[in-house]
Amino acid sequence: YILIPLAEGVRDTWRTRYIIDNYLKAHHARFKSLATKISDLPRANDIDAWSLQLLAAGGEQLMVALKPMWQAAGMLTSLEERVEGYSDMIMTLLSEEK
């Protein structure tokens, strides 16, 4: 999922517009409903849905897309552990609890 937008998204072309119009906008509309639920968390109410989407998913997608590189660098042993740890970190950042 991430590799094609990563390669195509560096230029404003008809292919980039196609990805935006046919996938990104629909994905963001669905994500926005989740963001509304998350916005009840104390630190999240000032974060817009686009930023939250990039924070929650964008960074971790690079771990998935570039998995061989991260594994070779010794930074990724188990993708499942990585995803769970990342989601826990996001929720910790957004909550008031320490």
N, CA, C and O atoms as a MOPAC input file, in Angstrom:
PM7 MOZYME 1SCF
protein

 N      0.82600 1    -1.20000 1     0.00000 1
 C      0.00000 1     0.00000 1     0.00000 1
 C      0.86400 1     1.25600 1     0.00000 1
 O      0.55400 1     2.22000 1    -0.70000 1
 N      1.92400 1     1.25400 1     0.76300 1
 C      2.69500 1     2.48800 1     0.91400 1
 C      3.69700 1     2.71300 1    -0.21100 1
 O      4.03000 1     3.86100 1    -0.50400 1
 N      4.17900 1     1.66800 1    -0.84300 1
 C      5.24900 1     1.84400 1    -1.83000 1
 C      4.82600 1     2.63700 1    -3.06000 1
 O      5.58200 1     3.48700 1    -3.53100 1
 N      3.65100 1     2.38000 1    -3.58100 1
 C      3.20600 1     3.11700 1    -4.77600 1
 C      2.99200 1     4.59600 1    -4.45400 1
 O      3.52200 1     5.44100 1    -5.17500 1
 N      2.23700 1     4.95300 1    -3.40100 1
 C      2.11500 1     6.38400 1    -3.08900 1
 C      3.46400 1     7.02900 1    -2.75200 1
 O      3.68400 1     8.20200 1    -3.05300 1
 N      4.35600 1     6.26900 1    -2.13400 1
 C      5.67000 1     6.80500 1    -1.80600 1
 C      6.43200 1     7.16300 1    -3.07500 1
 O      7.03500 1     8.23300 1    -3.15600 1
 N      6.41000 1     6.28100 1    -4.05900 1
 C      7.10500 1     6.53600 1    -5.32500 1
 C      6.39900 1     7.59500 1    -6.16100 1
 O      7.05000 1     8.45400 1    -6.75600 1
 N      5.09100 1     7.53900 1    -6.20900 1
 C      4.33500 1     8.45500 1    -7.06900 1
 C      4.09300 1     9.81800 1    -6.42900 1
 O      3.92000 1    10.81300 1    -7.13300 1
 N      4.07900 1     9.87000 1    -5.11600 1
 C      3.70200 1    11.09600 1    -4.43100 1
 C      4.76300 1    12.18300 1    -4.39100 1
 O      4.51500 1    13.26800 1    -3.86300 1
 N      5.93700 1    11.91300 1    -4.93800 1
 C      6.98700 1    12.93500 1    -4.91000 1
 C      6.81300 1    13.97200 1    -6.01300 1
 O      7.49000 1    15.00000 1    -6.02200 1
 N      5.90600 1    13.69600 1    -6.93700 1
 C      5.62200 1    14.64000 1    -8.03000 1
 C      4.11000 1    14.80400 1    -8.16400 1
 O      3.34500 1    13.88200 1    -7.87900 1
 N      3.70000 1    15.97000 1    -8.59300 1
 C      2.28100 1    16.21800 1    -8.83600 1
 C      1.98500 1    15.82900 1   -10.28600 1
 O      2.15500 1    16.63000 1   -11.20400 1
 N      1.54000 1    14.58900 1   -10.47300 1
 C      1.23600 1    14.06700 1   -11.80300 1
 C     -0.19400 1    13.56100 1   -11.81900 1
 O     -0.87500 1    13.58000 1   -10.79400 1
 N     -0.64800 1    13.11200 1   -12.97000 1
 C     -1.99500 1    12.54700 1   -13.06400 1
 C     -2.09000 1    11.28800 1   -12.20000 1
 O     -3.15900 1    10.98400 1   -11.66800 1
 N     -0.98100 1    10.55100 1   -12.05400 1
 C     -1.00600 1     9.33600 1   -11.22700 1
 C     -1.16700 1     9.69300 1    -9.74900 1
 O     -1.88800 1     9.02000 1    -9.01300 1
 N     -0.49000 1    10.75400 1    -9.32700 1
 C     -0.64500 1    11.21500 1    -7.95600 1
 C     -2.08300 1    11.64500 1    -7.70200 1
 O     -2.66300 1    11.28900 1    -6.67700 1
 N     -2.65900 1    12.39900 1    -8.61300 1
 C     -4.04800 1    12.84500 1    -8.47900 1
 C     -5.00500 1    11.65500 1    -8.44800 1
 O     -5.99000 1    11.67100 1    -7.71000 1
 N     -4.72500 1    10.63800 1    -9.23400 1
 C     -5.55900 1     9.44000 1    -9.25600 1
 C     -5.52900 1     8.75800 1    -7.88100 1
 O     -6.57100 1     8.35700 1    -7.36400 1
 N     -4.35200 1     8.63100 1    -7.30200 1
 C     -4.22100 1     8.02600 1    -5.96600 1
 C     -4.98900 1     8.85300 1    -4.94200 1
 O     -5.69900 1     8.30400 1    -4.09900 1
 N     -4.84700 1    10.16000 1    -5.01700 1
 C     -5.54800 1    11.04100 1    -4.07200 1
 C     -7.05800 1    10.90300 1    -4.21500 1
 O     -7.76700 1    10.68500 1    -3.23200 1
 N     -7.54100 1    11.03000 1    -5.43800 1
 C     -8.98800 1    11.02600 1    -5.67600 1
 C     -9.64400 1     9.67100 1    -5.44400 1
 O    -10.78500 1     9.61000 1    -4.98600 1
 N     -8.94300 1     8.58900 1    -5.75100 1
 C     -9.56400 1     7.26700 1    -5.68000 1
 C     -9.24500 1     6.47700 1    -4.42000 1
 O     -9.92200 1     5.49200 1    -4.12500 1
 N     -8.23800 1     6.88500 1    -3.67900 1
 C     -7.87000 1     6.11900 1    -2.48700 1
 C     -7.69400 1     6.99300 1    -1.25200 1
 O     -8.34200 1     6.76000 1    -0.23100 1
 N     -6.82600 1     7.99400 1    -1.33500 1
 C     -6.48700 1     8.77800 1    -0.15500 1
 C     -7.69000 1     9.50000 1     0.43900 1
 O     -7.87900 1     9.46500 1     1.65500 1
 N     -8.49400 1    10.14100 1    -0.36900 1
 C     -9.65900 1    10.87400 1     0.15300 1
 C    -10.65800 1     9.93400 1     0.82400 1
 O    -11.21500 1    10.26800 1     1.87000 1
 N    -10.88800 1     8.76700 1     0.23400 1
 C    -11.82100 1     7.79900 1     0.83600 1
 C    -11.25100 1     7.24800 1     2.14200 1
 O    -11.97700 1     7.10100 1     3.12600 1
 N     -9.96200 1     6.94500 1     2.15000 1
 C     -9.32100 1     6.44400 1     3.36600 1
 C     -9.40600 1     7.50100 1     4.46200 1
 O     -9.72300 1     7.18700 1     5.61000 1
 N     -9.12800 1     8.73700 1     4.11100 1
 C     -9.15400 1     9.79600 1     5.10800 1
 C    -10.56500 1    10.01200 1     5.65400 1
 O    -10.72600 1    10.28400 1     6.84400 1
 N    -11.56100 1     9.90000 1     4.82700 1
 C    -12.94600 1    10.04700 1     5.29900 1
 C    -13.27000 1     8.98400 1     6.35000 1
 O    -13.90900 1     9.27900 1     7.36000 1
 N    -12.82700 1     7.74700 1     6.11000 1
 C    -13.04800 1     6.69000 1     7.10600 1
 C    -12.22000 1     6.94400 1     8.36000 1
 O    -12.69700 1     6.73800 1     9.47600 1
 N    -10.98800 1     7.39000 1     8.17800 1
 C    -10.11700 1     7.64700 1     9.31500 1
 C    -10.64700 1     8.80000 1    10.16800 1
 O    -10.46600 1     8.81100 1    11.38600 1
 N    -11.29600 1     9.76100 1     9.53000 1
 C    -11.79500 1    10.92400 1    10.25300 1
 C    -12.80000 1    10.52200 1    11.33500 1
 O    -12.85400 1    11.15000 1    12.39200 1
 N    -13.59400 1     9.48200 1    11.07900 1
 C    -14.53400 1     9.02300 1    12.11100 1
 C    -13.77400 1     8.44700 1    13.31200 1
 O    -14.18300 1     8.64000 1    14.45600 1
 N    -12.67300 1     7.74200 1    13.05100 1
 C    -11.83600 1     7.24700 1    14.14500 1
 C    -11.18700 1     8.41900 1    14.87600 1
 O    -11.11600 1     8.42700 1    16.10500 1
 N    -10.72100 1     9.39500 1    14.12700 1
 C    -10.08300 1    10.56500 1    14.73600 1
 C    -11.05400 1    11.30300 1    15.64700 1
 O    -10.64700 1    11.85400 1    16.67000 1
 N    -12.31500 1    11.31700 1    15.29100 1
 C    -13.32200 1    11.96000 1    16.13000 1
 C    -13.41200 1    11.25900 1    17.48100 1
 O    -13.53300 1    11.91400 1    18.51500 1
 N    -13.35500 1     9.94200 1    17.47400 1
 C    -13.38400 1     9.18900 1    18.73800 1
 C    -12.12100 1     9.44300 1    19.55100 1
 O    -12.18000 1     9.60200 1    20.77000 1
 N    -10.97000 1     9.48100 1    18.86500 1
 C     -9.70500 1     9.70700 1    19.54600 1
 C     -9.64000 1    11.11800 1    20.11500 1
 O     -8.96900 1    11.34700 1    21.12100 1
 N    -10.32500 1    12.05800 1    19.49000 1
 C    -10.24500 1    13.45500 1    19.92800 1
 C    -10.79500 1    13.66000 1    21.33600 1
 O    -10.61800 1    14.73000 1    21.91800 1
 N    -11.45000 1    12.66600 1    21.88000 1
 C    -11.89900 1    12.75900 1    23.26500 1
 C    -10.73200 1    12.64800 1    24.24500 1
 O    -10.86000 1    13.03100 1    25.40800 1
 N     -9.59600 1    12.12500 1    23.78000 1
 C     -8.41800 1    12.05000 1    24.64200 1
 C     -7.89800 1    13.46300 1    24.89000 1
 O     -7.91900 1    14.29500 1    23.98300 1
 N     -7.43300 1    13.74500 1    26.10600 1
 C     -7.06300 1    15.11600 1    26.47300 1
 C     -6.08900 1    15.80800 1    25.52000 1
 O     -6.30400 1    16.97200 1    25.18200 1
 N     -5.05700 1    15.15300 1    25.08900 1
 C     -4.04600 1    15.81300 1    24.26000 1
 C     -4.38500 1    15.78700 1    22.77700 1
 O     -3.66700 1    16.38400 1    21.97600 1
 N     -5.43400 1    15.12700 1    22.40400 1
 C     -5.72800 1    14.95800 1    20.98200 1
 C     -6.72500 1    15.97000 1    20.44200 1
 O     -6.87700 1    16.08000 1    19.22500 1
 N     -7.40700 1    16.71000 1    21.30100 1
 C     -8.48400 1    17.55400 1    20.79800 1
 C     -8.01900 1    18.69900 1    19.90500 1
 O     -8.84400 1    19.27900 1    19.19900 1
 N     -6.75300 1    19.04400 1    19.90600 1
 C     -6.27500 1    20.11100 1    19.02800 1
 C     -5.56900 1    19.57500 1    17.77700 1
 O     -5.02000 1    20.36000 1    17.00300 1
 N     -5.57300 1    18.28200 1    17.57100 1
 C     -4.89800 1    17.68000 1    16.42100 1
 C     -5.93200 1    17.43600 1    15.32400 1
 O     -6.94300 1    16.77500 1    15.55700 1
 N     -5.67800 1    17.97100 1    14.12900 1
 C     -6.63300 1    17.72800 1    13.05200 1
 C     -6.46800 1    16.29600 1    12.52000 1
 O     -5.44500 1    15.65200 1    12.75200 1
 N     -7.46200 1    15.82500 1    11.82500 1
 C     -7.48900 1    14.42500 1    11.38500 1
 C     -6.34000 1    14.08100 1    10.44200 1
 O     -5.80200 1    12.97600 1    10.51100 1
 N     -5.95300 1    15.00500 1     9.56200 1
 C     -4.82300 1    14.72700 1     8.65500 1
 C     -3.53400 1    14.50000 1     9.44600 1
 O     -2.79900 1    13.54700 1     9.18600 1
 N     -3.26800 1    15.37300 1    10.40500 1
 C     -2.04700 1    15.23500 1    11.20900 1
 C     -2.06800 1    13.95700 1    12.03100 1
 O     -1.05800 1    13.26300 1    12.14700 1
 N     -3.22600 1    13.65500 1    12.59700 1
 C     -3.34700 1    12.43800 1    13.38500 1
 C     -3.11500 1    11.20300 1    12.52300 1
 O     -2.47000 1    10.24900 1    12.95600 1
 N     -3.64000 1    11.22500 1    11.30900 1
 C     -3.43800 1    10.10100 1    10.39700 1
 C     -1.94900 1     9.92100 1    10.08900 1
 O     -1.44200 1     8.79900 1    10.10100 1
 N     -1.25800 1    11.01400 1     9.81500 1
 C      0.17100 1    10.92300 1     9.53000 1
 C      0.95200 1    10.44500 1    10.74200 1
 O      1.87600 1     9.64300 1    10.61100 1
 N      0.59000 1    10.92900 1    11.91300 1
 C      1.25500 1    10.52100 1    13.14400 1
 C      1.02100 1     9.04200 1    13.42800 1
 O      1.95400 1     8.30100 1    13.73700 1
 N     -0.23200 1     8.62600 1    13.32100 1
 C     -0.59100 1     7.25800 1    13.69300 1
 C     -0.16900 1     6.21800 1    12.66600 1
 O      0.21800 1     5.11000 1    13.03700 1
 N     -0.23700 1     6.55200 1    11.39800 1
 C     -0.00300 1     5.53200 1    10.37400 1
 C      1.22400 1     5.79000 1     9.50600 1
 O      1.94300 1     4.85800 1     9.14700 1
 N      1.45900 1     7.04100 1     9.17500 1
 C      2.51300 1     7.35300 1     8.22100 1
 C      3.89100 1     6.85800 1     8.60900 1
 O      4.57200 1     6.21900 1     7.80700 1
 N      4.29900 1     7.14500 1     9.81300 1
 C      5.62900 1     6.72200 1    10.25300 1
 C      5.78400 1     5.21700 1    10.29000 1
 O      6.81700 1     4.68000 1     9.89000 1
 N      4.78200 1     4.55600 1    10.75800 1
 C      4.85900 1     3.09000 1    10.86700 1
 C      4.81100 1     2.42100 1     9.50800 1
 O      5.36700 1     1.33600 1     9.33600 1
 N      4.15600 1     3.04600 1     8.53600 1
 C      4.12300 1     2.45700 1     7.20200 1
 C      5.51700 1     2.36500 1     6.60500 1
 O      5.79500 1     1.45700 1     5.82200 1
 N      6.39300 1     3.28800 1     6.96100 1
 C      7.76900 1     3.20000 1     6.47700 1
 C      8.47200 1     1.97600 1     7.03900 1
 O      9.31900 1     1.39000 1     6.36600 1
 N      8.13500 1     1.58200 1     8.25700 1
 C      8.71100 1     0.35700 1     8.81800 1
 C      8.25700 1    -0.85800 1     8.01000 1
 O      9.03900 1    -1.78000 1     7.78000 1
 N      7.01400 1    -0.85800 1     7.58700 1
 C      6.48600 1    -1.96700 1     6.78600 1
 C      7.07900 1    -1.93200 1     5.38600 1
 O      7.52900 1    -2.95800 1     4.87600 1
 N      7.08300 1    -0.76500 1     4.76400 1
 C      7.54900 1    -0.64900 1     3.38400 1
 C      9.03900 1    -0.92500 1     3.25200 1
 O      9.48200 1    -1.48300 1     2.24800 1
 N      9.80100 1    -0.54300 1     4.24300 1
 C     11.24900 1    -0.69400 1     4.18500 1
 C     11.75100 1    -1.74900 1     5.16800 1
 O     12.85800 1    -1.64600 1     5.69800 1
 N     10.92300 1    -2.76100 1     5.40000 1
 C     11.22700 1    -3.80400 1     6.37800 1
 C     12.62200 1    -4.41600 1     6.20900 1
 O     13.32600 1    -4.56000 1     7.20900 1
 N     13.06000 1    -4.78500 1     5.00000 1
 C     14.40200 1    -5.37400 1     4.87100 1
 C     15.51800 1    -4.44900 1     5.37700 1
 O     16.48300 1    -4.90900 1     5.98800 1
 N     15.38100 1    -3.15700 1     5.11900 1
 C     16.39800 1    -2.21800 1     5.57700 1
 C     16.43700 1    -2.14200 1     7.10100 1
 O     17.51000 1    -2.18900 1     7.70300 1
 N     15.25600 1    -2.02500 1     7.72400 1
 C     15.19900 1    -1.93200 1     9.18300 1
 C     15.69000 1    -3.21800 1     9.83300 1
 O     16.35700 1    -3.16800 1    10.86600 1
 N     15.37300 1    -4.36700 1     9.24800 1
 C     15.85700 1    -5.63700 1     9.78900 1
 C     17.37600 1    -5.72200 1     9.68700 1
 O     18.03800 1    -6.13400 1    10.64000 1
 N     17.93100 1    -5.33800 1     8.54300 1
 C     19.37900 1    -5.38200 1     8.35800 1
 C     20.10000 1    -4.45000 1     9.33500 1
 O     21.22700 1    -4.72300 1     9.74600 1
 N     19.44900 1    -3.36000 1     9.69600 1
 C     20.02900 1    -2.40900 1    10.64300 1
 C     19.84500 1    -2.85200 1    12.09100 1
 O     20.35500 1    -2.20900 1    13.00900 1
 N     19.11000 1    -3.96100 1    12.29900 1
 C     18.87400 1    -4.46300 1    13.64900 1
 C     17.81700 1    -3.69100 1    14.42000 1
 O     17.73600 1    -3.79900 1    15.64400 1
 N     17.01500 1    -2.92200 1    13.72000 1
 C     16.00400 1    -2.08300 1    14.37600 1
 C     14.61400 1    -2.70100 1    14.34800 1
 O     13.68400 1    -2.15500 1    14.94100 1
 N     14.46000 1    -3.83100 1    13.66700 1
 C     13.14500 1    -4.45000 1    13.54500 1
 C     13.32200 1    -5.95700 1    13.60900 1
 O     13.92800 1    -6.55900 1    12.72200 1
 N     12.79200 1    -6.56100 1    14.66200 1
 C     12.86900 1    -8.00300 1    14.77700 1
 C     11.53300 1    -8.63900 1    14.41900 1
 O     11.47900 1    -9.58600 1    13.63400 1
 N     10.46900 1    -8.12000 1    14.99000 1
 C      9.13900 1    -8.65400 1    14.71700 1
 C      8.21900 1    -7.50500 1    14.33600 1
 O      8.02700 1    -6.56400 1    15.10700 1
 N      7.65500 1    -7.59200 1    13.14600 1
 C      6.75600 1    -6.53600 1    12.69100 1
 C      5.55200 1    -6.41200 1    13.61200 1
 O      5.09100 1    -5.30300 1    13.88100 1
 N      5.03600 1    -7.54400 1    14.10000 1
 C      3.87300 1    -7.51500 1    14.99800 1
 C      4.20600 1    -6.76200 1    16.29000 1
 O      3.41700 1    -5.93900 1    16.75500 1
 N      5.38000 1    -7.05000 1    16.86700 1
 C      5.78100 1    -6.35200 1    18.08400 1
 C      5.95900 1    -4.86100 1    17.81000 1
 O      5.59000 1    -4.01900 1    18.62800 1
 N      6.51700 1    -4.55700 1    16.67500 1
 C      6.75800 1    -3.16100 1    16.29500 1
 C      5.44400 1    -2.39100 1    16.16500 1
 O      5.31900 1    -1.27800 1    16.67400 1
 N      4.47400 1    -2.98400 1    15.48800 1
 C      3.18700 1    -2.31800 1    15.29200 1
 C      2.48700 1    -2.12900 1    16.63000 1
 O      1.93500 1    -1.06000 1    16.89400 1
 N      2.50200 1    -3.14300 1    17.46900 1
 C      1.84900 1    -3.01900 1    18.77300 1
 C      2.53900 1    -1.96500 1    19.62700 1
 O      1.87400 1    -1.15700 1    20.27600 1
 N      3.84900 1    -1.96600 1    19.63200 1
 C      4.59300 1    -0.96700 1    20.40100 1
 C      4.34300 1     0.44100 1    19.90200 1
 O      4.23900 1     1.37800 1    20.69300 1
 N      4.24600 1     0.59200 1    18.59200 1
 C      4.00900 1     1.90800 1    18.00400 1
 C      2.61900 1     2.41000 1    18.36400 1
 O      2.45500 1     3.57500 1    18.72600 1
 N      1.62100 1     1.54400 1    18.26700 1
 C      0.25800 1     1.97400 1    18.60500 1
 C      0.16000 1     2.32600 1    20.08900 1
 O     -0.53500 1     3.27500 1    20.45300 1
 N      0.85200 1     1.56800 1    20.95100 1
 C      0.87200 1     1.90100 1    22.37700 1
 C      1.52200 1     3.26700 1    22.60900 1
 O      1.06000 1     4.05200 1    23.43700 1
 N      2.60200 1     3.53800 1    21.86600 1
 C      3.29200 1     4.81200 1    22.00600 1
 C      2.39300 1     5.97400 1    21.58800 1
 O      2.37100 1     7.00900 1    22.25400 1
 N      1.66000 1     5.81200 1    20.50000 1
 C      0.75600 1     6.87100 1    20.04400 1
 C     -0.30600 1     7.14900 1    21.10500 1
 O     -0.57100 1     8.30600 1    21.43100 1
 N     -0.91100 1     6.09700 1    21.64200 1
 C     -1.94500 1     6.28600 1    22.66300 1
 C     -1.36700 1     6.92600 1    23.91900 1
 O     -2.03600 1     7.73800 1    24.55800 1
 N     -0.14700 1     6.58000 1    24.28200 1
 C      0.49500 1     7.19400 1    25.45900 1
 C      0.72000 1     8.67600 1    25.20700 1
 O      0.48000 1     9.49500 1    26.09400 1
 N      1.17900 1     9.03400 1    24.01100 1
 C      1.38400 1    10.44000 1    23.68200 1
 C      0.10500 1    11.24900 1    23.77000 1
 O      0.12600 1    12.41300 1    24.17200 1
 N     -1.00400 1    10.64100 1    23.39700 1
 C     -2.27200 1    11.35900 1    23.33100 1
 C     -3.03700 1    11.38100 1    24.64900 1
 O     -3.97400 1    12.16400 1    24.80500 1
 N     -2.65900 1    10.55000 1    25.58000 1
 C     -3.40800 1    10.48000 1    26.84000 1
 C     -2.71000 1    11.29400 1    27.92100 1
 O     -1.53200 1    11.63000 1    27.80100 1
 N     -3.43700 1    11.59900 1    28.95500 1
 C     -2.89000 1    12.34700 1    30.09400 1
 C     -2.18800 1    11.41800 1    31.08000 1
 O     -1.34800 1    11.85500 1    31.86700 1
 N     -2.53400 1    10.14900 1    31.03100 1
 C     -1.95700 1     9.19900 1    31.97900 1
 C     -0.49100 1     8.98800 1    31.67000 1
 O     -0.07400 1     9.03100 1    30.51300 1
 N      0.29200 1     8.75900 1    32.72400 1
 C      1.72500 1     8.53200 1    32.53100 1
 C      2.08900 1     7.17300 1    33.05700 1
 O      3.25300 1     6.77800 1    32.99300 1

